[in-house]
Amino acid sequence: MNNSTYFNKALHDMVFENACGAAIKRLADKSFPISYIHKVLDYPVSFERVQKYVWKYYLDNKILIYPENEKELDYETRCVDGNKIIIINKPRIKKTFVKEQGPYGKTTFRQVITDETVNSDNNDNNLTDIKYIACDFGILKYDNPDEFIRLLNRLDTEDRAYVMDMPWEKHTIYHMINDRIKSIYKHLIN
């Protein structure tokens, strides 16, 4: 790659990030379908570019996790309704102040940071645990497209668009449980 091509690509990426990167991230955080995000952007950008950007954003922010990356996390697994769920023992940081008195009687306050690990066995309803569920949409999409379409027809319009717009790969990927994925699995299980 020569210097002018490298510079043009970097300039294009910078303009894209400044023009619509924050808007895409904000809408993706709210779990809007990629087709909706693409439609509401003022900046002219292809659907595939938005799709790749959202996918990378989800991976970078651990909304999606590849199976090989789950080993990096302190987690436990459980099966619920035949789906593998990952519960992460996320550290909870607690900040407190301690009052100390110096050798000459001067009173000072010192901040103390403690690390309390959330134990999901003690409280299954603890909402501070980050949870993931295995998504096999890519495997289904490529190996059994008729079954994939049949499952999508059970979803409402926004949930269907969310699943259809994602560039699922042909393997299992873990999705952080949020309102969107709860709604999708609620329709699929019922």
C-alpha positions as a printed Julia matrix, in Angstrom:
190×3 Matrix{Float64}:
   0.0     0.0    0.0
   1.58    3.23  -1.08
   1.57    6.39   1.02
  -1.25    8.19  -0.82
  -3.56    5.17  -0.6
  -2.75    4.77   3.08
  -3.37    8.48   3.68
  -6.68    8.43   1.76
  -7.9     5.42   3.72
  -6.93    7.07   7.03
  -8.63   10.32   5.97
 -11.76    8.45   4.88
 -11.89    6.57   8.2
 -11.42    9.79  10.17
 -14.2    11.55   8.25
 -16.48    8.54   8.72
 -15.78    8.42  12.47
 -16.4    12.16  12.89
 -19.48   12.24  10.66
 -21.39    9.28  12.02
 -19.3     7.11  14.36
 -20.8     8.49  17.57
 -24.35    8.28  16.2
 -23.86    4.66  15.16
 -22.45    3.75  18.58
 -25.28    5.5   20.41
 -27.96    3.75  18.34
 -26.15    0.4   18.55
 -26.02    0.76  22.35
 -29.81    1.03  22.27
 -29.93   -2.23  20.23
 -31.5    -0.71  17.15
 -31.33   -2.88  14.01
 -28.53   -2.02  11.61
 -31.05   -1.23   8.82
 -32.66    1.4   11.08
 -29.26    2.88  12.0
 -28.35    3.08   8.29
 -31.68    4.72   7.46
 -31.44    7.52  10.04
 -27.85    8.55   9.26
 -27.39   11.88   7.49
 -23.95   10.91   6.2
 -24.0     8.87   2.95
 -22.51    5.49   3.86
 -23.14    1.97   2.61
 -25.15   -0.55   4.6
 -22.17   -2.94   4.64
 -19.93   -0.26   6.19
 -22.43    0.38   8.98
 -22.84   -3.38   9.45
 -19.08   -3.93   9.82
 -18.78   -0.92  12.14
 -21.56   -2.13  14.46
 -20.15   -5.69  14.49
 -16.66   -4.4   15.4
 -18.15   -2.07  18.03
 -20.03   -4.98  19.61
 -16.88   -7.11  19.66
 -14.72   -4.32  21.09
 -17.23   -3.61  23.86
 -17.79   -7.3   24.67
 -21.45   -7.23  23.64
 -20.47  -10.11  21.37
 -17.78  -12.61  22.32
 -16.21  -15.26  20.11
 -16.02  -18.72  21.74
 -12.22  -18.64  21.77
 -12.27  -15.35  23.72
 -14.53  -16.63  26.49
 -11.44  -18.2   28.11
 -10.19  -14.7   28.98
 -13.18  -14.12  31.24
 -13.76  -15.33  34.8
 -17.04  -17.11  34.22
 -19.27  -20.04  34.94
 -21.72  -21.66  32.55
 -25.23  -22.91  33.01
 -27.78  -24.32  30.61
 -31.21  -22.69  30.59
 -33.83  -23.98  28.17
 -31.1   -25.75  26.2
 -29.05  -22.57  25.71
 -25.62  -22.09  27.21
 -25.51  -18.99  29.41
 -22.27  -17.49  30.65
 -22.31  -15.71  33.98
 -19.26  -13.57  34.57
 -17.98  -12.98  38.07
 -17.39   -9.28  37.5
 -15.29   -7.46  40.08
 -17.13   -4.74  41.92
 -14.87   -1.9   42.97
 -15.76   -0.13  46.19
 -14.19    3.21  47.1
 -14.11    4.35  50.69
 -12.23    7.04  52.59
 -10.23    6.34  55.71
  -9.48    9.05  58.25
  -5.84    9.02  59.34
  -3.88   11.13  61.74
  -0.28   11.99  60.95
   2.63   11.97  63.44
   2.1    15.66  64.32
  -1.68   15.4   64.71
  -2.62   16.47  61.19
  -5.84   14.73  60.08
  -5.99   13.49  56.48
  -8.33   11.36  54.44
  -7.01    8.58  52.21
  -9.04    6.83  49.51
  -9.05    3.03  49.77
 -10.14    0.91  46.81
 -11.34   -2.61  47.54
 -12.2    -5.3   45.01
 -15.29   -7.3   45.89
 -16.07  -10.15  43.48
 -19.73  -10.67  42.77
 -20.62  -14.27  43.54
 -23.55  -15.27  41.34
 -24.23  -18.45  43.37
 -25.34  -16.4   46.37
 -27.71  -14.19  44.41
 -29.05  -15.49  41.09
 -31.06  -12.3   40.56
 -28.07   -9.98  40.87
 -28.37   -7.62  37.92
 -24.74   -6.52  38.15
 -23.6    -9.86  36.72
 -22.89   -9.67  33.02
 -24.58  -12.56  31.26
 -24.13  -13.94  27.76
 -26.17  -16.41  25.78
 -24.95  -18.62  22.95
 -26.32  -17.54  19.56
 -26.24  -20.06  16.72
 -27.92  -17.81  14.16
 -24.93  -18.0   11.81
 -24.85  -21.8   11.83
 -28.59  -21.93  11.21
 -28.43  -19.23   8.51
 -25.82  -21.09   6.45
 -26.6   -24.76   7.22
 -30.4   -24.67   7.36
 -31.75  -21.46   5.77
 -35.37  -22.7    5.72
 -35.34  -23.27   9.48
 -33.64  -19.87   9.93
 -36.45  -18.14   8.01
 -39.08  -20.12   9.95
 -37.57  -18.94  13.25
 -37.36  -15.34  12.03
 -41.05  -15.39  11.16
 -41.8   -15.97  14.86
 -40.14  -12.63  15.77
 -41.67   -9.18  15.67
 -40.46   -6.72  13.01
 -37.66   -5.02  14.98
 -36.29   -8.25  16.45
 -36.34   -9.89  13.0
 -34.47   -6.92  11.53
 -31.91   -7.07  14.36
 -31.14  -10.74  13.66
 -31.26  -10.39   9.85
 -29.0    -7.33   9.74
 -26.17   -8.77  11.83
 -23.35  -10.38   9.82
 -23.51  -13.69  11.69
 -20.63  -16.04  11.06
 -20.91  -19.81  10.7
 -20.16  -20.62  14.35
 -21.54  -19.97  17.8
 -21.04  -16.51  19.21
 -22.04  -15.24  22.66
 -24.29  -12.2   22.9
 -24.61  -10.13  26.06
 -28.12  -10.45  27.44
 -29.95   -7.16  26.98
 -33.57   -6.24  26.36
 -33.29   -6.95  22.63
 -31.84  -10.46  23.0
 -34.33  -11.23  25.8
 -37.18  -10.27  23.47
 -35.75  -12.41  20.66
 -35.34  -15.5   22.81
 -38.73  -14.99  24.46
 -40.36  -15.21  21.03
 -38.21  -18.16  19.97
 -38.83  -20.21  23.11
 -42.62  -19.66  23.17
